[in-house]
Amino acid sequence: MADKQTKIEIAVGFFMIVGLASISYIAIQLGDLQVLGQKSYIINARFTSSSGLRSGAFIEAAGVRVGTVDSIVFDPEEYQSIVYLAIDEDVPIHEDAVASIRTAGIIGDKFIKITPGGGEYLQPGEEIFETEPSINLEELISKYIFETEK
Amino acid sequence: MTFTPFTNTGLHIINLMERLGRAGIFLCTSCLRIITPPYKLSPIIKQIHFIGARSLFLIIISGLFIGMVVALQFYDALVRLGSVAMLGAAVGLVLVRELGPLLTALVIIGRAGSSICAEIAIMRNENQIDALDCMAIDPYRYIIVPRFIGAIICIPILSCVFIVVGIFGGYFVGCVLFGVSPGSYFGGMFDAVLWRDILMSVIKAMAFATITIWVATVKGFYLHLDPTAFGSEGVSKVTTQAVVVSSVSVFFADYIISSIIL
């Protein structure tokens, strides 16, 4: 009887270990759960349009991921969108860097591309002044068509 | 005589309502017994062994083949569009959002749900549950609670195992057999699958676990109240019903949960 009980316990233990391994694989790899806690700092940027950008979108500098979009809020006074960027702690951003909203491929997700500048580095909580809003292909095309018709 | 169609309809509806009400009260009673002490660990471990550990191999095999066939189908479709780089994203999303929880629940309904239902139905058939009542042993606490907890722990875990094995099955077909680059397979997948999708997967697995074990236990537990089920024939009848009802409810719940979350 004791032998059978041990067998059950071994099987349950094995099952639990396989299960926990799978759960942690899903959480860490697929869910981007940051176990070691990649530390980041927040800066903000104002865009005239952040259409299509979602919180959690990637921030790239020179094609490498350096952070994610923390949150997007609407500023009713200026009628602009304020995007809070969580940048990895070891990545400094110049104060005259340019943040532009781009699309990965033609139908891909929106992300923010940082073009480096020069001069001083931004401190946490400061703002990137140079921004380029998201480009709406339809708007561009309609502008082209309707302006040539005149 | 002219009222016969009405009488029949009314009778069926009253019967259905009675059964639904009984099942609802059964679920509430079980949940109440789960959260109130005393808690006993060893029967739960026995159920985890039965529902979880002994299904592990089955889940690994099913997950492997499902992952492989999903990758094969998507590879064939994506080659026509020239976007094979999306293979990882497609396989990952399909497995995490839909197939992982759904097929795990179906496999468990077939393997554990049917046998739990038959076991409880035979207990009822041989008046063992009444005997427990006579000895002042709460049949809910003794029979139902360990199975509920076991299923609710095991099915989400098995669903995770299914997804991970499926992803590597897809990797084998996509990358090893068809030469998709592993970087674009895994990179695309890790970028495409968000926390929201994983949360949906876990919510689905929990909901399916509850439905599966609820239907299996309630069908067996109330065998004696079904006027058309007698003896061993009754046991076979309620077991079939349990499998059918829980499968259909899982499909229904799958659509409802997806439409609420998306």
Boltz contact constraints between the chains, C-beta under 6 A:
constraints:
  - contact:
      token1: [A, 8]
      token2: [B, 49]
      max_distance: 6.0
  - contact:
      token1: [A, 11]
      token2: [B, 49]
      max_distance: 6.0
  - contact:
      token1: [A, 11]
      token2: [B, 53]
      max_distance: 6.0
  - contact:
      token1: [A, 12]
      token2: [B, 45]
      max_distance: 6.0
  - contact:
      token1: [A, 12]
      token2: [B, 48]
      max_distance: 6.0
  - contact:
      token1: [A, 12]
      token2: [B, 49]
      max_distance: 6.0
  - contact:
      token1: [A, 12]
      token2: [B, 53]
      max_distance: 6.0
  - contact:
      token1: [A, 15]
      token2: [B, 52]
      max_distance: 6.0
  - contact:
      token1: [A, 15]
      token2: [B, 53]
      max_distance: 6.0
  - contact:
      token1: [A, 15]
      token2: [B, 56]
      max_distance: 6.0
  - contact:
      token1: [A, 18]
      token2: [B, 161]
      max_distance: 6.0
  - contact:
      token1: [A, 19]
      token2: [B, 157]
      max_distance: 6.0
  - contact:
      token1: [A, 22]
      token2: [B, 160]
      max_distance: 6.0
  - contact:
      token1: [A, 22]
      token2: [B, 161]
      max_distance: 6.0
  - contact:
      token1: [A, 22]
      token2: [B, 164]
      max_distance: 6.0
  - contact:
      token1: [A, 23]
      token2: [B, 160]
      max_distance: 6.0
  - contact:
      token1: [A, 25]
      token2: [B, 164]
      max_distance: 6.0
  - contact:
      token1: [A, 26]
      token2: [B, 160]
      max_distance: 6.0
  - contact:
      token1: [A, 29]
      token2: [B, 190]
      max_distance: 6.0
  - contact:
      token1: [A, 30]
      token2: [B, 193]
      max_distance: 6.0
  - contact:
      token1: [A, 31]
      token2: [B, 195]
      max_distance: 6.0
  - contact:
      token1: [A, 31]
      token2: [B, 198]
      max_distance: 6.0
